[in-house]
Amino acid sequence: MAAKYIIGSVAASFAVAYVTDKLVADEKIFGGTTPNTVSNKEWWEETDKKFQAWPRTAGPPVVMNPISRQNFIVKSGSE
């Protein structure tokens, strides 16, 4: 019985969040405009070219999730 209230509440909260996001971000109910740097695809392409052209002076690439790349041997407790 409690599950229907929980599921309904979660669904309602997602609906309220969606409507609020749509009104604030897309309809701009508080005013403002979308910056040219966001809406202009040519600007984004040129910026990406600039970033890719920068020399890489850092060290070698790092592993973002080192836990999945561990190289040690796990010994079982039965030995």
All heavy atoms as a GROMACS GRO file, in nm:
protein
  612
    1MET      N    1   0.081  -0.119   0.000
    1MET     CA    2   0.000   0.000   0.000
    1MET      C    3   0.086   0.126   0.000
    1MET      O    4   0.055   0.222  -0.069
    1MET     CB    5  -0.092  -0.002   0.122
    1MET     CG    6  -0.174   0.122   0.134
    1MET     SD    7  -0.336   0.082   0.192
    1MET     CE    8  -0.401   0.243   0.210
    2ALA      N    9   0.194   0.123   0.075
    2ALA     CA   10   0.281   0.241   0.081
    2ALA      C   11   0.354   0.261  -0.051
    2ALA      O   12   0.392   0.374  -0.084
    2ALA     CB   13   0.381   0.226   0.194
    3ALA      N   14   0.374   0.152  -0.127
    3ALA     CA   15   0.449   0.163  -0.252
    3ALA      C   16   0.379   0.255  -0.351
    3ALA      O   17   0.444   0.330  -0.423
    3ALA     CB   18   0.469   0.025  -0.313
    4LYS      N   19   0.246   0.250  -0.356
    4LYS     CA   20   0.176   0.337  -0.453
    4LYS      C   21   0.194   0.483  -0.418
    4LYS      O   22   0.203   0.568  -0.508
    4LYS     CB   23   0.029   0.299  -0.463
    4LYS     CG   24  -0.055   0.331  -0.342
    4LYS     CD   25  -0.200   0.294  -0.366
    4LYS     CE   26  -0.284   0.326  -0.242
    4LYS     NZ   27  -0.422   0.292  -0.262
    5TYR      N   28   0.203   0.516  -0.288
    5TYR     CA   29   0.225   0.656  -0.249
    5TYR      C   30   0.368   0.699  -0.281
    5TYR      O   31   0.390   0.812  -0.325
    5TYR     CB   32   0.197   0.674  -0.100
    5TYR     CG   33   0.052   0.656  -0.064
    5TYR    CD1   34   0.011   0.551   0.016
    5TYR    CD2   35  -0.044   0.745  -0.112
    5TYR    CE1   36  -0.122   0.533   0.048
    5TYR    CE2   37  -0.178   0.727  -0.080
    5TYR     CZ   38  -0.217   0.622   0.000
    5TYR     OH   39  -0.349   0.606   0.030
    6ILE      N   40   0.461   0.609  -0.260
    6ILE     CA   41   0.601   0.642  -0.288
    6ILE      C   42   0.621   0.660  -0.438
    6ILE      O   43   0.681   0.759  -0.483
    6ILE     CB   44   0.694   0.533  -0.233
    6ILE    CG1   45   0.688   0.532  -0.080
    6ILE    CG2   46   0.837   0.553  -0.282
    6ILE    CD1   47   0.759   0.416  -0.016
    7ILE      N   48   0.570   0.566  -0.517
    7ILE     CA   49   0.585   0.576  -0.663
    7ILE      C   50   0.513   0.699  -0.716
    7ILE      O   51   0.566   0.772  -0.801
    7ILE     CB   52   0.534   0.446  -0.730
    7ILE    CG1   53   0.625   0.330  -0.693
    7ILE    CG2   54   0.527   0.463  -0.882
    7ILE    CD1   55   0.574   0.194  -0.736
    8GLY      N   56   0.395   0.726  -0.665
    8GLY     CA   57   0.322   0.845  -0.708
    8GLY      C   58   0.394   0.973  -0.671
    8GLY      O   59   0.399   1.068  -0.749
    9SER      N   60   0.451   0.976  -0.551
    9SER     CA   61   0.525   1.096  -0.508
    9SER      C   62   0.649   1.118  -0.591
    9SER      O   63   0.680   1.232  -0.628
    9SER     CB   64   0.564   1.082  -0.360
    9SER     OG   65   0.450   1.071  -0.280
   10VAL      N   66   0.721   1.012  -0.622
   10VAL     CA   67   0.841   1.025  -0.705
   10VAL      C   68   0.803   1.072  -0.845
   10VAL      O   69   0.867   1.161  -0.902
   10VAL     CB   70   0.919   0.892  -0.709
   10VAL    CG1   71   1.029   0.896  -0.813
   10VAL    CG2   72   0.976   0.860  -0.572
   11ALA      N   73   0.699   1.015  -0.902
   11ALA     CA   74   0.654   1.057  -1.036
   11ALA      C   75   0.610   1.203  -1.035
   11ALA      O   76   0.643   1.279  -1.127
   11ALA     CB   77   0.540   0.967  -1.083
   12ALA      N   78   0.539   1.243  -0.931
   12ALA     CA   79   0.494   1.382  -0.922
   12ALA      C   80   0.612   1.478  -0.906
   12ALA      O   81   0.613   1.586  -0.965
   12ALA     CB   82   0.397   1.398  -0.805
   13SER      N   83   0.712   1.438  -0.830
   13SER     CA   84   0.829   1.525  -0.812
   13SER      C   85   0.905   1.541  -0.943
   13SER      O   86   0.954   1.650  -0.975
   13SER     CB   87   0.920   1.473  -0.702
   13SER     OG   88   0.978   1.351  -0.739
   14PHE      N   89   0.916   1.433  -1.023
   14PHE     CA   90   0.979   1.445  -1.154
   14PHE      C   91   0.899   1.536  -1.245
   14PHE      O   92   0.955   1.614  -1.322
   14PHE     CB   93   0.998   1.307  -1.219
   14PHE     CG   94   1.120   1.235  -1.172
   14PHE    CD1   95   1.110   1.121  -1.095
   14PHE    CD2   96   1.246   1.281  -1.205
   14PHE    CE1   97   1.222   1.054  -1.052
   14PHE    CE2   98   1.361   1.215  -1.164
   14PHE     CZ   99   1.348   1.100  -1.086
   15ALA      N  100   0.767   1.528  -1.239
   15ALA     CA  101   0.683   1.614  -1.322
   15ALA      C  102   0.700   1.760  -1.284
   15ALA      O  103   0.714   1.847  -1.372
   15ALA     CB  104   0.537   1.570  -1.310
   16VAL      N  105   0.701   1.789  -1.155
   16VAL     CA  106   0.720   1.927  -1.110
   16VAL      C  107   0.858   1.977  -1.151
   16VAL      O  108   0.872   2.092  -1.197
   16VAL     CB  109   0.700   1.937  -0.957
   16VAL    CG1  110   0.746   2.072  -0.904
   16VAL    CG2  111   0.556   1.912  -0.921
   17ALA      N  112   0.961   1.894  -1.137
   17ALA     CA  113   1.096   1.935  -1.176
   17ALA      C  114   1.104   1.963  -1.325
   17ALA      O  115   1.166   2.061  -1.368
   17ALA     CB  116   1.196   1.827  -1.136
   18TYR      N  117   1.039   1.880  -1.406
   18TYR     CA  118   1.042   1.899  -1.552
   18TYR      C  119   0.974   2.031  -1.590
   18TYR      O  120   1.027   2.109  -1.669
   18TYR     CB  121   0.975   1.782  -1.623
   18TYR     CG  122   0.963   1.804  -1.772
   18TYR    CD1  123   1.072   1.787  -1.855
   18TYR    CD2  124   0.842   1.845  -1.829
   18TYR    CE1  125   1.063   1.808  -1.991
   18TYR    CE2  126   0.832   1.868  -1.965
   18TYR     CZ  127   0.943   1.849  -2.045
   18TYR     OH  128   0.933   1.872  -2.179
   19VAL      N  129   0.855   2.053  -1.534
   19VAL     CA  130   0.781   2.175  -1.567
   19VAL      C  131   0.859   2.298  -1.522
   19VAL      O  132   0.868   2.397  -1.596
   19VAL     CB  133   0.639   2.171  -1.504
   19VAL    CG1  134   0.571   2.306  -1.514
   19VAL    CG2  135   0.556   2.063  -1.570
   20THR      N  136   0.917   2.293  -1.404
   20THR     CA  137   0.994   2.407  -1.355
   20THR      C  138   1.115   2.433  -1.444
   20THR      O  139   1.144   2.548  -1.479
   20THR     CB  140   1.040   2.381  -1.210
   20THR    OG1  141   0.925   2.354  -1.130
   20THR    CG2  142   1.114   2.500  -1.154
   21ASP      N  143   1.186   2.328  -1.482
   21ASP     CA  144   1.302   2.344  -1.569
   21ASP      C  145   1.261   2.401  -1.704
   21ASP      O  146   1.328   2.489  -1.758
   21ASP     CB  147   1.372   2.209  -1.589
   21ASP     CG  148   1.491   2.221  -1.682
   21ASP    OD1  149   1.586   2.294  -1.646
   21ASP    OD2  150   1.489   2.157  -1.789
   22LYS      N  151   1.152   2.352  -1.758
   22LYS     CA  152   1.104   2.402  -1.888
   22LYS      C  153   1.070   2.551  -1.881
   22LYS      O  154   1.105   2.628  -1.969
   22LYS     CB  155   0.980   2.320  -1.928
   22LYS     CG  156   0.932   2.344  -2.066
   22LYS     CD  157   1.018   2.272  -2.165
   22LYS     CE  158   0.953   2.280  -2.301
   22LYS     NZ  159   1.050   2.257  -2.406
   23LEU      N  160   1.001   2.589  -1.773
   23LEU     CA  161   0.962   2.729  -1.760
   23LEU      C  162   1.082   2.821  -1.740
   23LEU      O  163   1.091   2.927  -1.800
   23LEU     CB  164   0.864   2.746  -1.644
   23LEU     CG  165   0.723   2.694  -1.666
   23LEU    CD1  166   0.643   2.702  -1.536
   23LEU    CD2  167   0.653   2.772  -1.775
   24VAL      N  168   1.174   2.781  -1.655
   24VAL     CA  169   1.286   2.868  -1.622
   24VAL      C  170   1.389   2.870  -1.734
   24VAL      O  171   1.436   2.977  -1.776
   24VAL     CB  172   1.351   2.825  -1.489
   24VAL    CG1  173   1.478   2.903  -1.463
   24VAL    CG2  174   1.253   2.844  -1.374
   25ALA      N  175   1.427   2.753  -1.786
   25ALA     CA  176   1.536   2.747  -1.883
   25ALA      C  177   1.491   2.778  -2.026
   25ALA      O  178   1.558   2.853  -2.097
   25ALA     CB  179   1.601   2.610  -1.880
   26ASP      N  180   1.379   2.721  -2.068
   26ASP     CA  181   1.338   2.737  -2.207
   26ASP      C  182   1.246   2.856  -2.229
   26ASP      O  183   1.262   2.932  -2.325
   26ASP     CB  184   1.270   2.610  -2.257
   26ASP     CG  185   1.365   2.491  -2.257
   26ASP    OD1  186   1.488   2.513  -2.261
   26ASP    OD2  187   1.317   2.377  -2.255
   27GLU      N  188   1.149   2.874  -2.142
   27GLU     CA  189   1.054   2.984  -2.159
   27GLU      C  190   1.106   3.116  -2.102
   27GLU      O  191   1.052   3.221  -2.130
   27GLU     CB  192   0.921   2.948  -2.092
   27GLU     CG  193   0.857   2.821  -2.144
   27GLU     CD  194   0.823   2.827  -2.291
   27GLU    OE1  195   0.783   2.936  -2.340
   27GLU    OE2  196   0.835   2.723  -2.358
   28LYS      N  197   1.211   3.107  -2.018
   28LYS     CA  198   1.276   3.225  -1.960
   28LYS      C  199   1.175   3.316  -1.891
   28LYS      O  200   1.164   3.434  -1.922
   28LYS     CB  201   1.356   3.300  -2.065
   28LYS     CG  202   1.456   3.214  -2.136
   28LYS     CD  203   1.584   3.287  -2.159
   28LYS     CE  204   1.684   3.202  -2.229
   28LYS     NZ  205   1.731   3.091  -2.155
   29ILE      N  206   1.102   3.259  -1.794
   29ILE     CA  207   1.000   3.336  -1.724
   29ILE      C  208   1.060   3.447  -1.639
   29ILE      O  209   0.991   3.542  -1.602
   29ILE     CB  210   0.910   3.246  -1.638
   29ILE    CG1  211   0.989   3.174  -1.530
   29ILE    CG2  212   0.832   3.149  -1.725
   29ILE    CD1  213   0.905   3.100  -1.429
   30PHE      N  214   1.190   3.440  -1.606
   30PHE     CA  215   1.256   3.545  -1.529
   30PHE      C  216   1.333   3.641  -1.618
   30PHE      O  217   1.407   3.725  -1.570
   30PHE     CB  218   1.350   3.484  -1.424
   30PHE     CG  219   1.279   3.402  -1.321
   30PHE    CD1  220   1.306   3.268  -1.307
   30PHE    CD2  221   1.183   3.460  -1.239
   30PHE    CE1  222   1.241   3.192  -1.213
   30PHE    CE2  223   1.117   3.385  -1.144
   30PHE     CZ  224   1.146   3.251  -1.130
   31GLY      N  225   1.317   3.627  -1.749
   31GLY     CA  226   1.385   3.715  -1.843
   31GLY      C  227   1.519   3.659  -1.885
   31GLY      O  228   1.558   3.549  -1.847
   32GLY      N  229   1.591   3.736  -1.963
   32GLY     CA  230   1.722   3.694  -2.009
   32GLY      C  231   1.716   3.631  -2.146
   32GLY      O  232   1.610   3.606  -2.202
   33THR      N  233   1.833   3.606  -2.200
   33THR     CA  234   1.845   3.545  -2.332
   33THR      C  235   1.950   3.435  -2.327
   33THR      O  236   2.031   3.428  -2.235
   33THR     CB  237   1.887   3.648  -2.438
   33THR    OG1  238   2.012   3.704  -2.400
   33THR    CG2  239   1.784   3.758  -2.454
   34THR      N  240   1.950   3.352  -2.428
   34THR     CA  241   2.053   3.249  -2.440
   34THR      C  242   2.178   3.313  -2.498
   34THR      O  243   2.171   3.380  -2.601
   34THR     CB  244   2.005   3.135  -2.531
   34THR    OG1  245   1.884   3.081  -2.478
   34THR    CG2  246   2.109   3.025  -2.543
   35PRO      N  247   2.294   3.294  -2.434
   35PRO     CA  248   2.416   3.356  -2.486
   35PRO      C  249   2.452   3.305  -2.625
   35PRO      O  250   2.423   3.190  -2.659
   35PRO     CB  251   2.523   3.315  -2.386
   35PRO     CG  252   2.451   3.268  -2.265
   35PRO     CD  253   2.318   3.222  -2.310
   36ASN      N  254   2.515   3.388  -2.703
   36ASN     CA  255   2.556   3.351  -2.838
   36ASN      C  256   2.656   3.236  -2.834
   36ASN      O  257   2.660   3.154  -2.925
   36ASN     CB  258   2.616   3.473  -2.909
   36ASN     CG  259   2.642   3.446  -3.055
   36ASN    OD1  260   2.570   3.370  -3.118
   36ASN    ND2  261   2.745   3.509  -3.109
   37THR      N  262   2.737   3.230  -2.730
   37THR     CA  263   2.837   3.124  -2.721
   37THR      C  264   2.773   2.987  -2.702
   37THR      O  265   2.835   2.885  -2.729
   37THR     CB  266   2.933   3.150  -2.605
   37THR    OG1  267   2.858   3.164  -2.485
   37THR    CG2  268   3.015   3.274  -2.630
   38VAL      N  269   2.650   2.982  -2.657
   38VAL     CA  270   2.579   2.855  -2.640
   38VAL      C  271   2.503   2.818  -2.766
   38VAL      O  272   2.500   2.702  -2.807
   38VAL     CB  273   2.482   2.864  -2.520
   38VAL    CG1  274   2.397   2.740  -2.510
   38VAL    CG2  275   2.558   2.887  -2.392
   39SER      N  276   2.443   2.916  -2.830
   39SER     CA  277   2.355   2.888  -2.943
   39SER      C  278   2.426   2.886  -3.078
   39SER      O  279   2.370   2.839  -3.176
   39SER     CB  280   2.242   2.991  -2.947
   39SER     OG  281   2.295   3.121  -2.965
   40ASN      N  282   2.550   2.933  -3.085
   40ASN     CA  283   2.621   2.942  -3.212
   40ASN      C  284   2.712   2.821  -3.230
   40ASN      O  285   2.812   2.807  -3.160
   40ASN     CB  286   2.703   3.072  -3.216
   40ASN     CG  287   2.764   3.096  -3.351
   40ASN    OD1  288   2.762   3.010  -3.438
   40ASN    ND2  289   2.819   3.216  -3.370
   41LYS      N  290   2.681   2.734  -3.325
   41LYS     CA  291   2.760   2.612  -3.347
   41LYS      C  292   2.898   2.645  -3.403
   41LYS      O  293   2.996   2.579  -3.370
   41LYS     CB  294   2.685   2.519  -3.442
   41LYS     CG  295   2.753   2.386  -3.461
   41LYS     CD  296   2.674   2.292  -3.546
   41LYS     CE  297   2.749   2.161  -3.562
   41LYS     NZ  298   2.680   2.066  -3.644
   42GLU      N  299   2.909   2.748  -3.485
   42GLU     CA  300   3.038   2.787  -3.540
   42GLU      C  301   3.134   2.830  -3.429
   42GLU      O  302   3.253   2.798  -3.432
   42GLU     CB  303   3.021   2.900  -3.642
   42GLU     CG  304   2.947   2.859  -3.767
   42GLU     CD  305   2.919   2.978  -3.857
   42GLU    OE1  306   2.956   3.091  -3.822
   42GLU    OE2  307   2.859   2.955  -3.963
   43TRP      N  308   3.082   2.901  -3.330
   43TRP     CA  309   3.165   2.944  -3.218
   43TRP      C  310   3.218   2.821  -3.143
   43TRP      O  311   3.334   2.815  -3.107
   43TRP     CB  312   3.084   3.032  -3.122
   43TRP     CG  313   3.164   3.083  -3.008
   43TRP    CD1  314   3.234   3.199  -3.003
   43TRP    CD2  315   3.184   3.019  -2.882
   43TRP    NE1  316   3.296   3.212  -2.882
   43TRP    CE2  317   3.267   3.102  -2.805
   43TRP    CE3  318   3.141   2.900  -2.825
   43TRP    CZ2  319   3.307   3.070  -2.677
   43TRP    CZ3  320   3.180   2.868  -2.696
   43TRP    CH2  321   3.262   2.953  -2.624
   44TRP      N  322   3.132   2.724  -3.122
   44TRP     CA  323   3.174   2.602  -3.051
   44TRP      C  324   3.282   2.528  -3.129
   44TRP      O  325   3.380   2.481  -3.072
   44TRP     CB  326   3.054   2.512  -3.025
   44TRP     CG  327   3.096   2.377  -2.977
   44TRP    CD1  328   3.086   2.260  -3.046
   44TRP    CD2  329   3.160   2.344  -2.854
   44TRP    NE1  330   3.138   2.156  -2.972
   44TRP    CE2  331   3.184   2.206  -2.853
   44TRP    CE3  332   3.198   2.419  -2.743
   44TRP    CZ2  333   3.245   2.141  -2.747
   44TRP    CZ3  334   3.258   2.353  -2.638
   44TRP    CH2  335   3.281   2.216  -2.641
   45GLU      N  336   3.267   2.516  -3.260
   45GLU     CA  337   3.366   2.445  -3.342
   45GLU      C  338   3.502   2.515  -3.336
   45GLU      O  339   3.606   2.449  -3.323
   45GLU     CB  340   3.317   2.433  -3.485
   45GLU     CG  341   3.201   2.337  -3.501
   45GLU     CD  342   3.139   2.340  -3.639
   45GLU    OE1  343   3.177   2.427  -3.721
   45GLU    OE2  344   3.052   2.256  -3.665
   46GLU      N  345   3.502   2.648  -3.345
   46GLU     CA  346   3.629   2.723  -3.338
   46GLU      C  347   3.693   2.710  -3.200
   46GLU      O  348   3.814   2.697  -3.188
   46GLU     CB  349   3.606   2.870  -3.372
   46GLU     CG  350   3.574   2.894  -3.518
   46GLU     CD  351   3.688   2.851  -3.609
   46GLU    OE1  352   3.807   2.873  -3.576
   46GLU    OE2  353   3.658   2.793  -3.715
   47THR      N  354   3.613   2.713  -3.096
   47THR     CA  355   3.666   2.698  -2.960
   47THR      C  356   3.726   2.558  -2.943
   47THR      O  357   3.832   2.542  -2.882
   47THR     CB  358   3.555   2.721  -2.857
   47THR    OG1  359   3.500   2.851  -2.878
   47THR    CG2  360   3.609   2.712  -2.716
   48ASP      N  361   3.660   2.457  -2.996
   48ASP     CA  362   3.711   2.321  -2.986
   48ASP      C  363   3.843   2.307  -3.061
   48ASP      O  364   3.936   2.242  -3.012
   48ASP     CB  365   3.606   2.223  -3.040
   48ASP     CG  366   3.642   2.080  -3.008
   48ASP    OD1  367   3.683   2.054  -2.893
   48ASP    OD2  368   3.629   1.994  -3.097
   49LYS      N  369   3.853   2.369  -3.177
   49LYS     CA  370   3.980   2.366  -3.252
   49LYS      C  371   4.092   2.430  -3.170
   49LYS      O  372   4.204   2.381  -3.167
   49LYS     CB  373   3.965   2.440  -3.385
   49LYS     CG  374   3.888   2.366  -3.489
   49LYS     CD  375   3.879   2.450  -3.616
   49LYS     CE  376   3.783   2.391  -3.715
   49LYS     NZ  377   3.767   2.478  -3.833
   50LYS      N  378   4.060   2.540  -3.104
   50LYS     CA  379   4.159   2.610  -3.022
   50LYS      C  380   4.206   2.520  -2.907
   50LYS      O  381   4.326   2.510  -2.881
   50LYS     CB  382   4.098   2.738  -2.968
   50LYS     CG  383   4.186   2.813  -2.871
   50LYS     CD  384   4.111   2.935  -2.819
   50LYS     CE  385   4.164   2.974  -2.684
   50LYS     NZ  386   4.086   3.079  -2.623
   51PHE      N  387   4.115   2.456  -2.840
   51PHE     CA  388   4.152   2.369  -2.729
   51PHE      C  389   4.234   2.249  -2.776
   51PHE      O  390   4.326   2.206  -2.709
   51PHE     CB  391   4.029   2.321  -2.652
   51PHE     CG  392   3.971   2.426  -2.562
   51PHE    CD1  393   3.834   2.441  -2.554
   51PHE    CD2  394   4.051   2.509  -2.486
   51PHE    CE1  395   3.778   2.537  -2.472
   51PHE    CE2  396   3.997   2.605  -2.404
   51PHE     CZ  397   3.860   2.620  -2.396
   52GLN      N  398   4.200   2.194  -2.892
   52GLN     CA  399   4.274   2.079  -2.943
   52GLN      C  400   4.413   2.118  -2.991
   52GLN      O  401   4.502   2.034  -2.996
   52GLN     CB  402   4.196   2.013  -3.056
   52GLN     CG  403   4.064   1.952  -3.013
   52GLN     CD  404   4.080   1.849  -2.904
   52GLN    OE1  405   4.174   1.772  -2.902
   52GLN    NE2  406   3.986   1.848  -2.811
   53ALA      N  407   4.433   2.245  -3.025
   53ALA     CA  408   4.562   2.290  -3.075
   53ALA      C  409   4.661   2.322  -2.962
   53ALA      O  410   4.780   2.333  -2.987
   53ALA     CB  411   4.544   2.415  -3.161
   54TRP      N  412   4.614   2.336  -2.840
   54TRP     CA  413   4.704   2.366  -2.729
   54TRP      C  414   4.799   2.250  -2.706
   54TRP      O  415   4.760   2.134  -2.711
   54TRP     CB  416   4.624   2.392  -2.602
   54TRP     CG  417   4.565   2.528  -2.592
   54TRP    CD1  418   4.581   2.631  -2.678
   54TRP    CD2  419   4.478   2.575  -2.488
   54TRP    NE1  420   4.509   2.739  -2.636
   54TRP    CE2  421   4.446   2.708  -2.519
   54TRP    CE3  422   4.426   2.518  -2.374
   54TRP    CZ2  423   4.363   2.785  -2.439
   54TRP    CZ3  424   4.343   2.595  -2.294
   54TRP    CH2  425   4.313   2.727  -2.327
   55PRO      N  426   4.925   2.282  -2.678
   55PRO     CA  427   5.020   2.173  -2.652
   55PRO      C  428   4.989   2.104  -2.519
   55PRO      O  429   4.947   2.168  -2.424
   55PRO     CB  430   5.156   2.244  -2.647
   55PRO     CG  431   5.124   2.385  -2.613
   55PRO     CD  432   4.988   2.413  -2.672
   56ARG      N  433   5.009   1.977  -2.518
   56ARG     CA  434   4.985   1.899  -2.396
   56ARG      C  435   5.116   1.890  -2.319
   56ARG      O  436   5.209   1.822  -2.362
   56ARG     CB  437   4.935   1.759  -2.431
   56ARG     CG  438   4.823   1.757  -2.531
   56ARG     CD  439   4.690   1.777  -2.460
   56ARG     NE  440   4.587   1.810  -2.556
   56ARG     CZ  441   4.477   1.742  -2.570
   56ARG    NH1  442   4.454   1.639  -2.495
   56ARG    NH2  443   4.386   1.780  -2.655
   57THR      N  444   5.126   1.959  -2.208
   57THR     CA  445   5.250   1.961  -2.132
   57THR      C  446   5.242   1.878  -2.004
   57THR      O  447   5.339   1.872  -1.930
   57THR     CB  448   5.287   2.105  -2.095
   57THR    OG1  449   5.180   2.162  -2.020
   57THR    CG2  450   5.311   2.187  -2.220
   58ALA      N  451   5.130   1.819  -1.978
   58ALA     CA  452   5.115   1.740  -1.857
   58ALA      C  453   5.179   1.603  -1.874
   58ALA      O  454   5.233   1.569  -1.979
   58ALA     CB  455   4.967   1.724  -1.823
   59GLY      N  456   5.172   1.522  -1.771
   59GLY     CA  457   5.228   1.388  -1.774
   59GLY      C  458   5.142   1.294  -1.857
   59GLY      O  459   5.054   1.337  -1.933
   60PRO      N  460   5.167   1.168  -1.844
   60PRO     CA  461   5.089   1.070  -1.921
   60PRO      C  462   4.943   1.068  -1.877
   60PRO      O  463   4.911   1.118  -1.768
   60PRO     CB  464   5.158   0.937  -1.888
   60PRO     CG  465   5.225   0.960  -1.758
   60PRO     CD  466   5.264   1.104  -1.756
   61PRO      N  467   4.857   1.012  -1.956
   61PRO     CA  468   4.716   1.008  -1.919
   61PRO      C  469   4.696   0.932  -1.788
   61PRO      O  470   4.769   0.838  -1.758
   61PRO     CB  471   4.649   0.932  -2.034
   61PRO     CG  472   4.746   0.938  -2.146
   61PRO     CD  473   4.881   0.953  -2.086
   62VAL      N  474   4.600   0.976  -1.711
   62VAL     CA  475   4.572   0.911  -1.584
   62VAL      C  476   4.448   0.825  -1.598
   62VAL      O  477   4.362   0.850  -1.681
   62VAL     CB  478   4.551   1.014  -1.471
   62VAL    CG1  479   4.678   1.090  -1.445
   62VAL    CG2  480   4.438   1.108  -1.504
   63VAL      N  481   4.440   0.724  -1.515
   63VAL     CA  482   4.324   0.636  -1.515
   63VAL      C  483   4.216   0.702  -1.428
   63VAL      O  484   4.241   0.734  -1.313
   63VAL     CB  485   4.361   0.497  -1.459
   63VAL    CG1  486   4.240   0.408  -1.453
   63VAL    CG2  487   4.469   0.435  -1.544
   64MET      N  488   4.099   0.724  -1.485
   64MET     CA  489   3.995   0.794  -1.411
   64MET      C  490   3.934   0.708  -1.301
   64MET      O  491   3.888   0.758  -1.202
   64MET     CB  492   3.885   0.841  -1.507
   64MET     CG  493   3.933   0.945  -1.605
   64MET     SD  494   4.009   1.086  -1.526
   64MET     CE  495   3.868   1.162  -1.449
   65ASN      N  496   3.935   0.577  -1.320
   65ASN     CA  497   3.880   0.488  -1.218
   65ASN      C  498   3.985   0.384  -1.184
   65ASN      O  499   3.983   0.274  -1.236
   65ASN     CB  500   3.751   0.422  -1.267
   65ASN     CG  501   3.683   0.344  -1.159
   65ASN    OD1  502   3.728   0.340  -1.045
   65ASN    ND2  503   3.574   0.279  -1.194
   66PRO      N  504   4.078   0.418  -1.094
   66PRO     CA  505   4.189   0.326  -1.068
   66PRO      C  506   4.144   0.198  -1.000
   66PRO      O  507   4.214   0.097  -1.007
   66PRO     CB  508   4.281   0.406  -0.976
   66PRO     CG  509   4.196   0.510  -0.916
   66PRO     CD  510   4.089   0.540  -1.017
   67ILE      N  511   4.030   0.196  -0.937
   67ILE     CA  512   3.984   0.075  -0.870
   67ILE      C  513   3.959  -0.036  -0.971
   67ILE      O  514   3.987  -0.153  -0.946
   67ILE     CB  515   3.858   0.104  -0.786
   67ILE    CG1  516   3.895   0.199  -0.673
   67ILE    CG2  517   3.796  -0.023  -0.732
   67ILE    CD1  518   3.778   0.247  -0.592
   68SER      N  519   3.910  -0.002  -1.088
   68SER     CA  520   3.884  -0.104  -1.190
   68SER      C  521   4.011  -0.149  -1.260
   68SER      O  522   4.009  -0.242  -1.338
   68SER     CB  523   3.784  -0.052  -1.293
   68SER     OG  524   3.844   0.053  -1.367
   69ARG      N  525   4.124  -0.082  -1.235
   69ARG     CA  526   4.250  -0.114  -1.302
   69ARG      C  527   4.356  -0.167  -1.206
   69ARG      O  528   4.474  -0.154  -1.232
   69ARG     CB  529   4.306   0.012  -1.370
   69ARG     CG  530   4.218   0.070  -1.476
   69ARG     CD  531   4.233  -0.011  -1.603
   69ARG     NE  532   4.163   0.053  -1.711
   69ARG     CZ  533   4.222   0.091  -1.821
   69ARG    NH1  534   4.349   0.073  -1.838
   69ARG    NH2  535   4.152   0.147  -1.918
   70GLN      N  536   4.317  -0.223  -1.094
   70GLN     CA  537   4.415  -0.271  -0.998
   70GLN      C  538   4.485  -0.395  -1.050
   70GLN      O  539   4.422  -0.485  -1.106
   70GLN     CB  540   4.348  -0.300  -0.864
   70GLN     CG  541   4.299  -0.174  -0.798
   70GLN     CD  542   4.225  -0.201  -0.669
   70GLN    OE1  543   4.196  -0.314  -0.637
   70GLN    NE2  544   4.194  -0.096  -0.597
   71ASN      N  545   4.617  -0.400  -1.030
   71ASN     CA  546   4.698  -0.508  -1.084
   71ASN      C  547   4.749  -0.603  -0.977
   71ASN      O  548   4.842  -0.678  -1.000
   71ASN     CB  549   4.817  -0.451  -1.162
   71ASN     CG  550   4.772  -0.377  -1.286
   71ASN    OD1  551   4.674  -0.416  -1.346
   71ASN    ND2  552   4.842  -0.273  -1.320
   72PHE      N  553   4.697  -0.598  -0.858
   72PHE     CA  554   4.747  -0.686  -0.754
   72PHE      C  555   4.671  -0.818  -0.755
   72PHE      O  556   4.560  -0.828  -0.808
   72PHE     CB  557   4.740  -0.619  -0.617
   72PHE     CG  558   4.602  -0.581  -0.576
   72PHE    CD1  559   4.518  -0.671  -0.514
   72PHE    CD2  560   4.556  -0.451  -0.596
   72PHE    CE1  561   4.391  -0.636  -0.475
   72PHE    CE2  562   4.429  -0.415  -0.556
   72PHE     CZ  563   4.346  -0.507  -0.497
   73ILE      N  564   4.730  -0.920  -0.695
   73ILE     CA  565   4.671  -1.051  -0.690
   73ILE      C  566   4.593  -1.064  -0.560
   73ILE      O  567   4.648  -1.042  -0.451
   73ILE     CB  568   4.778  -1.162  -0.701
   73ILE    CG1  569   4.852  -1.147  -0.834
   73ILE    CG2  570   4.717  -1.299  -0.684
   73ILE    CD1  571   4.974  -1.235  -0.845
   74VAL      N  572   4.470  -1.102  -0.569
   74VAL     CA  573   4.386  -1.120  -0.451
   74VAL      C  574   4.402  -1.264  -0.407
   74VAL      O  575   4.372  -1.358  -0.481
   74VAL     CB  576   4.238  -1.088  -0.480
   74VAL    CG1  577   4.153  -1.112  -0.356
   74VAL    CG2  578   4.226  -0.946  -0.529
   75LYS      N  579   4.449  -1.281  -0.285
   75LYS     CA  580   4.467  -1.417  -0.231
   75LYS      C  581   4.343  -1.455  -0.154
   75LYS      O  582   4.289  -1.377  -0.078
   75LYS     CB  583   4.589  -1.421  -0.140
   75LYS     CG  584   4.719  -1.396  -0.213
   75LYS     CD  585   4.836  -1.406  -0.119
   75LYS     CE  586   4.965  -1.379  -0.195
   75LYS     NZ  587   5.083  -1.388  -0.108
   76SER      N  588   4.299  -1.577  -0.176
   76SER     CA  589   4.182  -1.624  -0.104
   76SER      C  590   4.221  -1.661   0.037
   76SER      O  591   4.336  -1.693   0.066
   76SER     CB  592   4.119  -1.742  -0.176
   76SER     OG  593   4.210  -1.849  -0.178
   77GLY      N  594   4.126  -1.664   0.129
   77GLY     CA  595   4.153  -1.693   0.268
   77GLY      C  596   4.174  -1.840   0.296
   77GLY      O  597   4.209  -1.877   0.408
   78SER      N  598   4.161  -1.928   0.200
   78SER     CA  599   4.172  -2.072   0.224
   78SER      C  600   4.315  -2.122   0.219
   78SER      O  601   4.340  -2.239   0.242
   78SER     CB  602   4.086  -2.148   0.123
   78SER     OG  603   4.136  -2.125  -0.007
   79GLU      N  604   4.411  -2.038   0.184
   79GLU     CA  605   4.550  -2.085   0.173
   79GLU      C  606   4.620  -2.089   0.305
   79GLU      O  607   4.614  -2.018   0.391
   79GLU     CB  608   4.627  -1.996   0.076
   79GLU     CG  609   4.580  -2.011  -0.064
   79GLU     CD  610   4.659  -1.922  -0.158
   79GLU    OE1  611   4.770  -1.879  -0.122
   79GLU    OE2  612   4.613  -1.897  -0.266
   0.00000   0.00000   0.00000
